[in-house]
Amino acid sequence: MKTILLALIVVVPSTLQADSPKNDFKPVHVIWDQKVPMRDGETLSATIYRDPKQLKPLPVILTMTPYIAEHAAKQGTYFAQNGYVFVAMDLRGRGNSAGAFIPGQVEAKDGYDAVEWLAKQPWCDGKVATWGGSWLGFNQWSLAKEFPPHLKALAPTAAVHPGVDYPQPNGIPVSYMLRWLTFVHGRALNSGLFGATAFWNNAEWEQVSTRRPFKDLEAITGIQGTVFQTWLQHPREDAFWQAMTPRPEHYAKFRIPILTITGHYDGDQTGALTYYERHMAHGQPDVTQRHWLVIGPWDHSGTRRPKAELGGVTFGPGAVMSMEDLHKAWYDHVLKGGPRPEFLENRVACFIMGRNTWIHASSLSQIEGAPLNLELDLAGAQPGDVTRSGALTPHPPSGAGSVVLVADPGYLPPRADLDEENAQYLKDQRDAFKPNLGQVVWHSEPFKEETIIAGRPRLALRLACDQPDADLQATLQELLPDGSAIALSGGSLRLRYRRGGIEPILMTPGQTERVDFPALDFFARALAKGSRLRLLVSAAPVFGYQRNTHTGGDLASEPLSAAKVAHITLLTGPGSGSLLQLPRPEAALLKAKEASAKSH
């Protein structure tokens, strides 16, 4: 989850001039620091963008942000110039808003009050919609469960889902949690400290190298007053997190259109898709038909500022679009009765990397509807040696195979590697070639023809562990005929949560089990003829994630000095159940796309 960069604006008395290649400036009237009353007597601060020539009430687009309202100046200007009133509001306790910001605790009721206050203003026609990404996406879902009568549409982008994808994806807390909480603590933006990567890396390095517990990151950094310690006590989506987001009964009552946007490489993809799928599962059919989903080849920031290239991989011009234009067309459709945006020709739009094209489906299951199963074979494989890999094969292995992965909680990568900025990170193969005894690699045979994989891969492993708990990481890459590689997907598994649910279930040391990873990240790519798939599974700790002590104890408070080295035995063979399942679009969907392309 990354912040949105502040937009630079030029204020001319009470109007704001937007940059334009044609110099056809349209003035925008700005009402700064408008106080909006909340039910408990506190007031929030809003910046309101309007067309100075507005003659009649218009729909209002609201964004509520912990990142200070001025960051939305670009969007405020755009929408005010295109038929809307735009309101950027500081969340309680942030910027010029009164009160205290407690992330996840203030957004819902304050959001309700903000929507209803805006609907009563003379320049609003009674319709309020929402906009924003990341935490601003979560805000929208949080206030929606309060059902303000005048809320008419949601447009959450890359939405954080507290308790699911942040701050502890798959039950593994991230050190970024404290960094982000510092960023949004108090009234100031705190962007300087937030951006000091070396400072945060040094803190985690000290925590690990001195064998202190994860909770001591707060003391090591000197940060005080955040909810870091509270959040650490909730490593799964328990009642604490559930209170922040819609429950099944809320989804069943929703009656408004929704536009969800995420990306193949979006760090909050899991959050965005969790909201979407829960709505599909519990919402009324006539309402879910008006929930659109867009999944592009973007990272977290790219969901708002799409680019044709990311991490050294070029996607093509089809990956680039104006998100403001898409939102404006969608708002016109759902708020003003305009035509549906041409791009949203069906309920789900998914970009296919490698083809520079979009496919459109009626459901996510239609895109993920035709699985390709590859069995895992460890015959001849050796940990830490990419040249002695296992095989991914469509046929069951003929014999048994096994490897033992070593997981040392005290392992630290070279210090210099941590601060490196790698512009080619999606093509980086260094992890595969490291002599890491905690990692094993599999390769498939070269594909005989172009093969489209689209969706969330599923990975199952038969294994045993000599300790009650351990962590595993999975990474999937395309290995091209020229030897280069492209990162496709990945995921993690904390063994105490291998059966899902909130409460941990520790492993019985030495006992063999088939365990399923949580779904790996969604991606969609046309694998080139001659390409192979590479799967990496690692038990080595990952910098940036809470270390597993392997004892089965409280991982927030247990010191690393109490940690044990774990040995995880992976097993393959007939009937082992070790399997990689790759989703593919339904054949009819691809044929329809090819027919459409030929007609044009």
C-alpha positions, -999 to +999 in steps of 0.1 A: +000+000+000+016+032-012+006+068-007-007+091-034+017+118-043+005+153-036-008+172-066+007+206-074-019+233-080-018+270-087-044+290-068-055+323-083-076+342-057-106+318-052-102+299-085-078+271-095-064+269-130-057+234-144-028+226-168-041+221-203-021+213-235-045+237-254-044+265-228-082+264-226-082+269-189-114+265-170-115+282-137-126+262-106-140+278-075-124+265-043-139+266-009-110+258+015-113+245+050-151+242+050-161+228+084-184+199+083-202+189+116-202+154+129-228+139+152-205+140+182-198+177+179-164+175+162-159+191+128-140+178+097-123+200+072-132+198+035-119+214+004-148+219-021-142+222-059-170+237-080-176+252-114-179+290-107-206+291-133-227+263-118-263+271-123-281+241-109-274+215-082-250+187-092-240+153-079-211+154-054-181+131-055-166+127-021-131+114-010-121+111+026-084+109+032-058+104+059-032+118+034-043+155+037-071+168+014-048+187-009-035+155-024-068+153-044-065+187-060-060+172-095-091+152-092-110+180-076-101+203-105-110+177-132-144+168-118-154+204-111-146+211-148-167+182-159-201+185-143-196+176-107-189+191-073-158+174-058-151+173-021-118+162-005-122+158+032-095+153+059-104+123+080-109+130+117-077+140+134-058+145+101-049+178+084-074+205+095-100+181+109-106+180+146-105+149+168-081+120+168-075+096+139-077+060+149-074+040+116-104+018+110-124+033+139-136+066+126-143+063+089-177+046+089-198+070+110-179+101+099-185+090+063-222+087+069-224+122+084-203+137+056-225+122+029-257+134+045-243+169+052-232+172+016-266+161+003-283+190+020-261+217+005-278+239-021-252+230-048-258+192-044-287+175-062-290+150-034-267+124-050-233+117-034-208+092-048-174+083-035-139+081-051-104+071-041-078+043-038-059+024-011-071+036+023-094+059+005-109+027-011-114+011+023-131+043+035-158+038+009-166+003+019-166+012+056-191+041+052-212+021+028-221-004+055-237+025+074-262+030+045-264+068+043-296+074+023-280+098-002-250+076-011-256+066-047-224+050-059-190+036-048-158+036-068-131+019-047-097+015-063-070-008-049-090-009-017-073-020+015-092-047+034-081-044+070-075-079+085-072-095+051-044-080+030-031-054+054-015-052+079-010-090+080-014-107+046-023-144+052-016-139+090+019-126+086+023-090+099+045-066+079+069-041+093+054-016+069+025-014+094+045+008+118+058+029+089+023+036+076+009+043+110+037+069+116+028+084+082-008+090+093-002+098+129-012+133+142-023+161+119+008+164+097+016+142+067+050+130+081+061+123+045+098+128+053+100+101+079+077+078+059+100+081+029+132+074+048+136+038+037+171+034+052+157+044+087+130+017+086+153-009+072+179-002+099+152-006+126+141-040+113+178-050+109+184-042+145+153-060+157+164-092+139+202-090+145+197-084+183+171-112+185+143-090+199+106-095+195+087-080+166+067-057+189+100-040+198+101-022+164+082+006+181+108+010+208+137+007+184+123+035+161+112+057+190+077+059+175+050+063+202+013+067+203+001+046+173-021+016+173+008-007+163+007-028+195-031-032+193-030-043+157-003-069+165-028-086+188-051-094+158-031-114+133-062-128+116-095-113+105-112-115+139-141-094+153-117-064+157-112-062+119-146-074+109-162-044+126-144-022+100-158-037+068-191-050+055-204-083+067-227-107+047-258-089+060-245-056+047-237-069+013-272-083+011-286-049+016-265-029-008-285-012-036-260+010-053-237+005-083-200-001-077-168+002-098-139-018-084-104-013-099-072-033-090-041-045-108-020-077-114+008-062-092-014-042-068-003-048-032-040-045-022-053-068-049-064-094-024-083-067-005-101-054-036-110-089-048-122-099-013-148-071-012-158-079-048-163-117-042-181-112-009-205-089-026-209-114-054-216-141-028-240-122-006-254-094-027-288-094-045-285-105-081-300-074-096-274-053-076-243-074-083-251-070-120-242-034-115-208-041-099-180-037-124-145-050-120-114-038-138-080-056-134-051-041-153-014-047-155-007-022-128+010-019-094-007-001-065+000+035-078-006+024-114-043+017-106-046+055-105-018+064-129-015+036-154+017+031-173+027+010-203+058-003-185+064-016-150+095-032-133+112-036-167+082-053-184+065-035-212+027-041-215+019-019-245-004+012-250-035-008-242-024-007-205-027+031-204-059+050-199-072+081-181-087+070-149-104+103-145-121+099-178-132+064-170-146+075-137-163+105-152-180+083-178-191+058-152-204+085-129-223+100-158-239+066-164-249+058-128-256+093-115-270+111-146-284+083-167-258+086-194-246+057-216-225+030-201-188+036-208-178+016-239-148+002-220-172-014-195-189-036-221-193-064-196-190-067-159-154-077-157-125-063-178-091-080-176-059-070-193-039-099-209-002-092-206+018-104-236-011-096-259-017-059-251-054-065-251-084-066-228-109-094-224-144-088-211-165-113-191-197-115-173-180-129-142-146-135-126-153-172-127-156-170-165-120-157-166-108-183-142-130-211-155-107-236-172-079-249-149-046-264-161-032-288-135+005-294-132+018-321-108+049-313-087+078-338-091+109-335-069+128-364-084+164-351-087+157-317-072+181-301-047+175-271-024+194-240-034+203-252-069+182-238-097+201-262-122+188-292-102+151-284-102+120-304-099+095-307-127+060-293-133+042-319-154+007-326-166+011-362-156+015-378-121+051-384-111+063-420-117+081-422-084+085-405-050+107-374-045+115-352-015+136-323-003+143-307+031+141-269+033+160-252+061+144-221+077+166-200+100+146-172+116+178-152+121+188-150+085+195-116+071+202-107+035+233-085+027+226-051+042+234-033+009+207-052-009+179-037+012+182-001+001+187-009-036+161+004-059+157-021-087+139-006-117+139-041-133+123-059-103+097-078-123+125-094-144+149-101-115+161-137-112+186-134-084+164-152-059+162-182-081+200-184-084+209-179-048+224-210-030+195-208-005+190-241+013+156-230+023+144-229-013+135-254-041+127-247-078+105-265-103+103-259-141+077-270-166+084-282-201+084-255-228+048-246-239+042-259-275+019-229-283+010-196-268-010-203-236-031-178-217-032-181-179-056-158-162-067-158-125-053-169-092-032-200-091-037-226-064-008-245-048-010-276-027+020-292-010+025-324+009+049-317+037+061-324+072+078-300+097+100-308+127+086-277+145+050-266+153+050-237+129+069-222+099+063-199+069+065-206+032+066-183+003+057-192-033+067-173-065+057-180-101+076-168-131+075-171-168+109-182-181+111-170-217+130-188-245+158-162-244+165-170-207+149-139-193+121-141-167+090-122-158+073-124-123+037-135-125+023-143-091+031-152-056+018-158-021+026-169+014+015-195+040+019-195+078+015-231+087-004-224+119-032-210+096-030-237+069-066-246+076-079-211+074-100-196+101-091-173+129-076-195+155-041-211+149-038-249+146-002-259+152+016-286+132+023-320+148+061-322+144+070-350+120+034-356+108+028-354+071-001-333+058-013-319+025-016-281+029-031-256+006-017-221+001-042-193+001-049-183-035-018-168-052-020-133-067-043-128-097-025-123-131-033-127-167-007-133-193-002-150-227+028-172-221+049-173-252+055-204-273+087-220-260+083-204-225+084-224-194+069-218-159+092-216-129+079-222-094+099-213-064+090-223-028+110-209+000+111-213+038+136-186+043+124-155+062+115-125+041+128-091+051+098-068+058+077-096+073+074-108+109+098-136+116+084-170+126+101-183+157+089-218+148+080-225+185+042-220+182+043-191+206+031-155+204+050-142+174+045-105+183+061-108+218+083-139+216+120-128+212+140-142+183+165-155+208+139-182+216+136-192+179+144-226+165+157-236+131+129-255+113+132-282+087+103-286+063+102-318+042+083-315+009+071-347-007+059-356-042+049-388-059+018-407-070-011-396-048+008-370-029-015-342-039+013-318-045-002-297-073-001-263-091-035-254-105-033-226-132-066-209-141-074-202-178-102-182-194-131-202-208-125-211-245-156-193-256-144-161-240-111-161-260-129-171-292-153-141-288-123-118-283-105-131-314-137-127-335-141-092-323-105-084-331-109-097-367-140-077-372-121-045-364 
